[in-house]
């Protein structure tokens, strides 16, 4: 699979998993500078900014998953 397509799929998978936990990261996307670069590594994923409520929800979801 093309690294760019793989990165796009990863972003969509992450978005879906976050939404399943009631979390939306509005700025979640592929990092454009690394997407356009010619590095051998796949592009980075930019998680973006979020407000404190979203950060708390993300923290709670991660803590819950870690306890499993």
C-alpha positions in Angstrom: 0.0 0.0 0.0 1.2 3.5 -0.8 2.5 5.2 2.4 0.2 8.2 1.7 -2.9 6.0 1.3 -1.8 4.1 4.5 -1.5 7.4 6.4 -4.9 8.6 5.1 -6.4 5.3 6.3 -4.7 5.6 9.6 -6.2 9.1 10.1 -9.7 7.8 9.3 -9.3 4.8 11.6 -8.2 7.1 14.4 -11.1 9.5 13.7 -13.5 6.6 13.9 -12.0 5.3 17.1 -12.1 8.7 18.7 -15.7 9.3 17.6 -16.7 5.9 19.1 -15.5 7.4 22.4 -17.4 10.7 21.9 -14.2 12.6 21.0 -13.7 14.8 18.0 -10.3 16.4 17.1 -11.3 19.0 14.5 -7.7 19.5 13.3 -6.9 15.7 12.9 -5.3 15.4 9.5 -2.2 14.3 7.6 0.7 16.7 8.2 1.0 18.4 4.9 4.7 19.3 5.0 5.7 15.6 5.6 3.0 14.5 3.1 4.6 16.6 0.4 8.2 15.8 1.4 10.3 13.1 -0.2 11.4 11.4 3.0 11.5 7.6 3.0 9.2 7.5 6.1 5.4 7.8 5.8 3.9 11.2 6.4 3.2 12.3 10.0 -0.3 12.6 11.4 -1.2 16.0 12.9 -3.5 15.6 15.9 -4.1 19.3 16.0 -5.4 21.5 18.8 -8.3 20.8 21.1 -10.1 22.4 24.0 -9.7 21.4 27.6 -12.9 19.4 27.6 -11.8 17.3 24.6 -8.3 16.8 26.2 -10.1 15.5 29.4 -12.3 13.2 27.3 -9.2 11.8 25.5 -7.4 11.3 28.8 -10.3 9.4 30.3 -10.6 7.2 27.2 -6.9 6.4 27.2 -6.9 5.7 31.0 -10.0 3.4 30.5 -8.3 1.5 27.7 -5.1 1.1 29.7 -7.0 -0.5 32.6 -8.3 -3.3 30.3 
